[in-house]
Amino acid sequence: MPAAKRYDARYFQRWYRESRVGVGQREFVSRKVRLAVAAAEYALGRELRSVLDVGCGEAPWRAILKDLRPRVAYTGVDGSEYAVRRFGRTRGIRLGRVGELGRLGLKGPFDLVVCADVLHYVATAEVKSALAAMHRLCGGVAFIEVFAGSDDVEGDDVEFQRRSPATYRRLFATAGFKPLGLHLYAPRAMWRTLVSLERGGAG
């Protein structure tokens, strides 16, 4: 039986600083942050005030968010004891597995909910509970980056869950999220404020 996957200092060094894939490079992350911020502010009609980052790791989104919006309130959640011990106090990260999100007592709503490159490593039961909790906590837009089994992607494939795109669409729909495109989703309340052609394919 293989050893359980460990999100320790070695893991983050391997995949976020040494990997040729570049998932931890600032410009790579920055493109996603700028997209998510712009979408949330467009939908809300005002400047971003609060962000929840689920499965944030060492919180690479935080510094870029603070550069763009210095006054934004950032809350990170991650199951890595290393990340919380090392950066929890300085970067606003609290300990919690993705599937435990609804039991952490978080005070929403958040203008932007982020869950980047996480759910395809999580068991389906946890995905369901996490998406339901994110929907309840999202008062603006969610950036939920997920890769399906049919996608041609590089990177960490340990414990990768090879679900189909249709499976993910069902999971998002069950939670109440509607697709906007480019990994962006709107909760039901926000969806109802959008005109037909602002919506994604489900509109």
C-alpha positions as a printed NumPy array, in Angstrom:
array([[  0.   ,   0.   ,   0.   ],
       [  1.56 ,   3.346,  -1.017],
       [  2.334,   5.92 ,   1.654],
       [ -0.185,   8.701,   2.147],
       [  0.561,  11.84 ,   0.17 ],
       [  2.281,  14.478,   2.287],
       [  1.92 ,  18.197,   1.61 ],
       [  5.126,  19.049,   3.424],
       [  8.013,  21.426,   2.736],
       [  9.531,  18.979,   0.247],
       [  6.254,  18.793,  -1.711],
       [  5.973,  22.558,  -2.122],
       [  9.642,  22.847,  -3.032],
       [  9.252,  20.14 ,  -5.687],
       [  6.078,  21.367,  -7.343],
       [  6.014,  25.121,  -6.713],
       [  9.662,  26.132,  -6.987],
       [ 11.548,  23.442,  -8.908],
       [  9.006,  22.087, -11.386],
       [  9.31 ,  23.059, -15.041],
       [  5.498,  23.163, -15.15 ],
       [  5.716,  26.466, -13.279],
       [  2.595,  26.242, -11.122],
       [  4.233,  28.352,  -8.426],
       [  5.771,  30.995, -10.665],
       [  4.443,  34.447,  -9.886],
       [  3.419,  35.324, -13.442],
       [  1.582,  32.007, -13.842],
       [ -0.368,  32.596, -10.628],
       [ -0.802,  36.3  , -11.329],
       [ -2.733,  35.673, -14.544],
       [ -5.289,  33.651, -12.614],
       [ -5.498,  36.193,  -9.792],
       [ -6.062,  39.121, -12.151],
       [ -8.759,  37.203, -14.018],
       [-10.583,  36.249, -10.82 ],
       [-10.385,  39.749,  -9.335],
       [-11.653,  41.37 , -12.535],
       [-14.557,  38.917, -12.805],
       [-15.596,  39.371,  -9.172],
       [-15.444,  43.164,  -9.377],
       [-17.356,  43.177, -12.656],
       [-20.123,  41.046, -11.168],
       [-20.247,  42.942,  -7.868],
       [-19.911,  46.41 ,  -9.377],
       [-17.352,  47.452,  -6.772],
       [-13.825,  46.792,  -5.523],
       [-13.009,  43.425,  -4.01 ],
       [-13.149,  43.347,  -0.191],
       [-12.794,  39.715,   0.874],
       [-11.318,  36.468,  -0.446],
       [-11.545,  32.873,   0.746],
       [ -8.788,  30.642,  -0.66 ],
       [ -9.6  ,  26.944,  -0.195],
       [ -6.649,  24.555,  -0.383],
       [ -4.349,  27.564,  -0.533],
       [ -1.088,  25.751,   0.249],
       [  1.567,  28.369,   1.033],
       [ -0.913,  31.076,  -0.116],
       [  0.747,  32.286,  -3.339],
       [ -2.463,  34.154,  -4.242],
       [ -2.266,  36.355,  -1.15 ],
       [  0.734,  38.517,  -2.073],
       [ -0.622,  39.183,  -5.557],
       [ -4.075,  40.   ,  -4.205],
       [ -2.521,  42.412,  -1.713],
       [ -0.558,  44.099,  -4.51 ],
       [ -3.753,  44.598,  -6.488],
       [ -6.076,  45.397,  -3.566],
       [ -4.045,  46.271,  -0.432],
       [ -7.099,  46.429,   1.823],
       [ -8.591,  43.062,   0.828],
       [ -9.302,  40.658,   3.714],
       [ -7.74 ,  37.29 ,   2.907],
       [ -8.618,  33.974,   4.542],
       [ -6.721,  30.846,   3.542],
       [ -7.634,  27.266,   4.43 ],
       [ -5.343,  24.288,   3.924],
       [ -4.92 ,  20.779,   5.24 ],
       [ -1.109,  20.957,   5.262],
       [  0.184,  21.165,   8.812],
       [  3.513,  22.365,   7.397],
       [  1.915,  25.296,   5.52 ],
       [ -0.118,  26.389,   8.532],
       [  2.797,  26.057,  10.943],
       [  5.175,  27.923,   8.628],
       [  2.883,  30.605,   7.187],
       [ -0.416,  30.484,   9.068],
       [  0.072,  33.575,  11.2  ],
       [  1.798,  35.771,   8.614],
       [ -0.353,  34.793,   5.638],
       [ -3.731,  34.214,   7.249],
       [ -3.947,  30.44 ,   6.737],
       [ -5.988,  28.22 ,   9.015],
       [ -5.873,  24.435,   9.192],
       [ -8.683,  22.499,   7.55 ],
       [ -9.204,  19.825,   4.945],
       [-11.249,  20.7  ,   1.875],
       [-14.093,  18.429,   2.943],
       [-14.226,  20.105,   6.369],
       [-14.824,  23.589,   4.981],
       [-18.449,  23.745,   6.091],
       [-17.49 ,  22.902,   9.684],
       [-14.788,  25.54 ,  10.202],
       [-17.116,  28.319,  11.309],
       [-16.076,  30.707,   8.549],
       [-18.018,  33.954,   8.392],
       [-19.113,  34.716,   4.855],
       [-20.105,  35.805,   2.417],
       [-16.801,  36.324,   0.604],
       [-16.614,  38.434,  -2.545],
       [-14.314,  35.883,  -4.174],
       [-13.949,  32.197,  -3.346],
       [-10.852,  30.485,  -4.758],
       [-10.086,  26.788,  -5.015],
       [ -7.217,  26.401,  -7.482],
       [ -5.758,  23.066,  -8.588],
       [ -7.223,  21.161,  -5.635],
       [-10.479,  19.271,  -6.228],
       [ -9.045,  16.74 ,  -8.694],
       [ -6.935,  15.35 ,  -5.828],
       [ -9.909,  14.97 ,  -3.472],
       [-12.363,  12.101,  -2.983],
       [-15.827,  12.669,  -4.442],
       [-17.584,  12.859,  -1.061],
       [-15.222,  15.659,  -0.024],
       [-15.719,  17.458,  -3.345],
       [-19.479,  17.453,  -2.788],
       [-19.269,  18.856,   0.737],
       [-16.607,  21.395,  -0.246],
       [-18.599,  22.716,  -3.194],
       [-21.747,  22.994,  -1.084],
       [-19.82 ,  24.972,   1.542],
       [-18.164,  27.201,  -1.065],
       [-21.576,  27.958,  -2.558],
       [-22.908,  29.024,   0.841],
       [-19.864,  31.209,   1.485],
       [-19.68 ,  32.855,  -1.955],
       [-21.291,  36.262,  -2.268],
       [-19.722,  37.194,  -5.59 ],
       [-17.809,  34.882,  -7.93 ],
       [-15.828,  31.666,  -7.462],
       [-12.635,  30.687,  -9.267],
       [-12.556,  26.895,  -9.05 ],
       [ -9.78 ,  25.443, -11.184],
       [-10.348,  21.746, -11.901],
       [ -8.806,  19.355, -14.411],
       [-10.714,  16.369, -15.76 ],
       [ -9.23 ,  12.994, -16.582],
       [ -9.426,  13.736, -20.302],
       [ -7.401,  16.95 , -20.045],
       [ -3.819,  16.972, -21.304],
       [ -2.068,  18.46 , -18.292],
       [  1.371,  18.148, -16.727],
       [  2.284,  18.072, -13.075],
       [  1.599,  16.072,  -9.939],
       [ -0.444,  12.975, -10.803],
       [ -0.295,  11.247,  -7.407],
       [ -3.875,  10.658,  -6.194],
       [ -5.233,  12.471,  -9.273],
       [ -8.946,  11.66 ,  -9.609],
       [ -9.719,  10.947, -13.264],
       [-13.284,  12.19 , -13.368],
       [-15.035,  13.146, -16.592],
       [-16.036,  16.729, -17.471],
       [-19.672,  15.612, -17.222],
       [-19.101,  14.401, -13.667],
       [-17.668,  17.762, -12.644],
       [-20.545,  19.612, -14.301],
       [-22.996,  17.532, -12.271],
       [-21.068,  18.185,  -9.059],
       [-21.032,  21.944,  -9.663],
       [-24.717,  21.995, -10.623],
       [-25.727,  20.   ,  -7.546],
       [-23.904,  22.512,  -5.344],
       [-25.699,  25.404,  -7.062],
       [-22.813,  26.829,  -9.077],
       [-23.361,  28.034, -12.641],
       [-20.447,  28.192, -15.119],
       [-19.184,  31.505, -16.47 ],
       [-16.159,  30.056, -18.296],
       [-12.394,  30.052, -17.622],
       [-12.854,  28.246, -14.267],
       [-15.22 ,  30.974, -13.057],
       [-18.57 ,  30.167, -11.453],
       [-21.464,  32.121, -10.012],
       [-23.66 ,  31.028,  -7.1  ],
       [-27.395,  31.054,  -7.707],
       [-27.971,  34.52 ,  -6.207],
       [-25.334,  36.163,  -8.407],
       [-26.412,  34.186, -11.478],
       [-29.877,  35.706, -11.301],
       [-28.418,  39.225, -11.594],
       [-26.592,  38.469, -14.867],
       [-28.091,  38.997, -18.29 ],
       [-28.305,  36.048, -20.685],
       [-25.064,  36.588, -22.593],
       [-23.002,  37.308, -19.481],
       [-23.633,  33.719, -18.48 ],
       [-21.705,  30.665, -19.611],
       [-22.983,  27.763, -21.649],
       [-25.703,  26.958, -19.131],
       [-27.339,  30.375, -19.621]])
